[in-house]
Amino acid sequence: MIDTPPPSGPALRKSLGLLDGVAIAASSTAATTSIGIGLGVTAGVVGLHLPAIMLLAFLPILGIAGAYTRLNKVEPNAGNGYVWVGRSLTPWLGFLVGWVNIVATIAFLAYTTAVTGSAMIQLAGEAGLHRLAGLTLDPGSTAQTTAVGIVVLVAVTLTAVTGVRTVARLQTGLLIFEYVVLLGFCGYGIVTGPHAFSLSWFDPFAIPSAAALAQGLLLSVFCYWGFEAAFTVNEEVRDPRDASRAGIITLVTMLGLFLLGSIAFQRVLSEGELAGHGAQGLAYFGDRLASQPLAALPLVALMFSAVASLQAGVIPTARGMFAMSRDRTLGPVWSKVSSRYGTPALGTLLIGALATAVAALALVIPRLADMIMATVNAVGIVVALSYALTALAAAVRFRSLLREDWRQGVRAVVLPTLSAISLLGLGGYLCWSFYTSTDHLEVSADNGWFLLLTPLAMIASGFVAAAWAKWVRRSPYFRSGHGTDADAPQLLATSR
């Protein structure tokens, strides 16, 4: 059967190379933020087994990355999973993938907004500024950190409007500084840390319980989340293969950094110190290894990482909504391309505004550490669902390879399927453990029903939005699952 080519849509400007894609994907993954905050949160669940859980989570993510790479090779599209799942499985699930990625990223932006504010308030404290206009500055206060972070969010959103090339250049500089500081402090911590190295750190069977294993894996999946940002700009790279290369390079780099960070943290900090410092974990780590002003360098790196991930989070979300709007599954405002910058400028501004609104809603959880835990759990579950559906789409699309070349079939069909099953199983088990952990609902990061209802609300809203797109907007996407052609002939070949 010959597929009917989908229609052409508004064009994004092709201006990126391989290194630009790596910078965007690495900033979106935000290794420094994940190490500085995510490791402490994960240690509170799995104890001193961070290297084991990071290695274990990498396996299904590697299978997912392979699925993204193959699908991107045959159909580069800014909508990526939304287009691929809609074409291979069903438009309803394809729309759901696009939708949950949008709401998860907006939740992530709200969370990172607070993290950015926390890092800045901590830096102010290191500089001796503890009170401002009669207010005692508290880096653990959701209200204060969100207020400061929103100012930064507005600034990075405005920068993202000017184009991904400008953003990539800025983020390359931020990444170099972050990684130099991270490698230096973690390397020094591994050599000089007071706690003895233990092979049990790499033993997943020593994790306290099956529920802890499942939650730890999904928290680790959240840490790896973001490598696929390289695929959201695959219409803006000069060679679509560079998007695939950038995604894989970023993922492997993240594995190395997470292993380095987890070993260094466990060499320097006790289990109680790891789990007890939350958003201040990296600052505490720096204080244990050096005196001021050197001890402030990890905190500066954390701030740069948070700022970069805010900016990187705005970009793929705007591109995903651009692709969905191009198919009339979302309103036309999201696919308006700026004639000056060649970017979905208005959509980018709206993403920043939505993230600001969600950040303000997060104020119902007063403690920053609790807000981080609730957000990370919710995002981990919906990201696992999105990854799993994309992997299944690859397995269905390339299933003929099982008959033609069994080696290629294993890589293209079997591994993505196993990755999808493992992520769906983990997500389902964790949801069940949340459901059975309590008998009442309250807005709290340790309330199982709240932790369960948050991702379920994200998913349910996707089906409501899909119904609106199908029967009210009458989107042609729901007739075929095909996305609008990314290789429209009017794509500009200029660079900025």
Helices and strands as residue ranges (DSSP letters): H 18-29, H 31-33, I 34-38, H 39-46, H 50-74, H 81-88, H 91-126, E 131-132, E 135-136, H 142-161, H 164-192, G 199-202, G 204-206, H 210-224, H 229-232, H 240-268, H 271-276, G 278-280, H 281-289, G 294-296, H 297-326, G 332-335, H 345-361, G 362-364, H 368-397, H 401-404, H 406-409, I 410-414, H 415-436, H 448-471, H 477-480
